[in-house]
Amino acid sequence: MICPKRTSELLDVHLAPFKVKDPAWEIGISKIAGRGVMATRNLKRGEIIFQDMPLLIGLAAQEEDSLNACSICLKLLPDTRFMCRQGCGLPICSLCGKKRQHKTDCDMFKSWGPNEPDVANSVIIRLLCVARAINLTKDQRDLIYCLQANLDNNHRTEVRNAAKCFKNFPTDKKLVEIMNRTVAVLRTNGFDKTTDRCTDNQEFSYRALYPLFGVMNHDCIPNSYYTFEEKTNNMIVRAAVDILEGEEITTTYTKLFTGNIARHLFLKMKKGFTCKCPRCSDPTEKGAYISGLYCRDTNCSGLVVPEITGLPHPNWNCLKCKQKSTHAQMMKSQDFASGAINAKVNSNSLRTLVHYLNEKSDSFIPSSNYVVIDAKMAVLTRLAQGREDCNEDLVSSTRLRYSRDIMQVMDKLGLGDSLLRTQLEQQLHKEEERRAKKQLELAEKQRKLAELEQKVAEADKLLATLALAEGAAAEATAAATPAATMQATPAGTPAAEQA
Ligand SMILES: C[S@@+](CC[C@H](N)C(=O)[O-])C[C@H]1O[C@@H](n2cnc3c(N)ncnc32)[C@H](O)[C@@H]1O
């Protein structure tokens, strides 16, 4: 492990633009693993702990990504004529084509001679983030070397494959070593294909190295969360809960709503370690039962959860009847449920999906299971994009119900603040406001109706009084008419008709 002091010195240089008198963090020896980021004072939930900026950033350009995105601003471009005309093999927008960073990238790749410079090649575009390490300053390069690099047999493959796409790829051992090391550092500490960010529903697909963030260790219930500044891509890390002075500041490397086994496998395979946090040591995951499935015994209504063994295929136990099941048996149930729900998630009808989740899925999978949570998240995302085939009442009740369901899971897990919680709270708030406004409008309508009804009643009363008065007047007139007049009227013709 490189000493925390040297790491701090290099980080100070990197983070000079954000220098503050009394930083809330320092690099220290971690109880979790190697170095870690520690709180230098008590921190309140929501407080900014630090800002970080990318030392390296570039398009992820993975196979499933569209390649027509600018290699500088990372924004999606029209899907024709987006390649640089200078022959470097990089996609670029008209604004960024004039920037210094592009000139540096373009000169470097041009000198390597891409085989087909006019054709977007994912291997070349993906390499850019790594190759940019060559043009960093010595301090910046030292910082890369200072970060942990999990070296496996595969870490040289990326550069080896990229070399085949150029005519004059560097053979200088030092340059190739810098790139190979950068690949390993990016894999250990970086982001790849982040799905955390999107603008106008367009997902950013980039890989990046945020060095201070790279020193943060993982916890399945992290005590911090991050957001990004749109224009600069800078990262802002905040306290998710109150943090005490001296406590380690942790982040999560995995999705939060995955079960113990899936997280264990991901961390083992991708990050090379086994997490021993309290959530990973609790078969119920703090009572959230995210991996929970129904007992295979049809007479038992218990939930079955995996044993904590650290093995990828543990046995499962029913918490009620204590019956044991094999991993393969429980995976059959999970696969069946995942298949059924995902088929509905991928179908076109949002109404059908909501109906399925509300009325059907509970009969074969507990609502706490991650596949149900994922499906509810998918519904909320689709609702945020438009109403689709749902009427206003269904949209409103679904938003309220699913946001509350997901927040309940977060509370059970003990998750503090996060971007997701903020978004859910905003949705709930908006929905509650909308409902309150609708109720006010309804009350106003009822008030007006009551007012009208009262007016009608008063009018009726007035008419009745008038009618009475007219009747009385007619009677009085009749009574006052002299007998002579009556006699002068021809026989059989009422006086009124005459008039
Ligand atoms: C991004 S680095 C974290 C900083 C690292 N501790 C250091 O000294 O530079 C990621 C590596 O730290 C270790 N690590 C992080 N979180 C861990 C955890 N919860 N349990 C065990 N090892 C962990 C693993 O070796 C992982 O590959």
The ligand as a Gaussian input file, in Angstrom:
#p B3LYP/6-31G(d) Opt

LIG

0 1
 C      -11.152000       1.883000      -5.057000
 S      -10.035000       0.959000      -4.099000
 C      -10.326000       1.570000      -2.511000
 C       -9.106000       2.160000      -1.875000
 C       -8.092000       1.138000      -1.444000
 N       -8.443000       0.624000      -0.116000
 C       -6.702000       1.744000      -1.428000
 O       -5.958000       1.509000      -0.485000
 O       -6.370000       2.422000      -2.387000
 C      -10.845000      -0.550000      -4.226000
 C      -10.128000      -1.703000      -3.589000
 O      -10.125000      -1.557000      -2.183000
 C      -10.412000      -2.798000      -1.543000
 N      -11.736000      -2.681000      -0.892000
 C      -12.625000      -1.695000      -1.006000
 N      -13.710000      -1.900000      -0.247000
 C      -13.525000      -3.078000       0.366000
 C      -14.307000      -3.856000       1.271000
 N      -15.513000      -3.461000       1.695000
 N      -13.799000      -5.024000       1.704000
 C      -12.592000      -5.461000       1.270000
 N      -11.810000      -4.775000       0.418000
 C      -12.250000      -3.596000      -0.039000
 C      -10.443000      -3.841000      -2.643000
 O       -9.168000      -4.365000      -2.784000
 C      -10.798000      -3.020000      -3.863000
 O      -10.363000      -3.609000      -5.046000

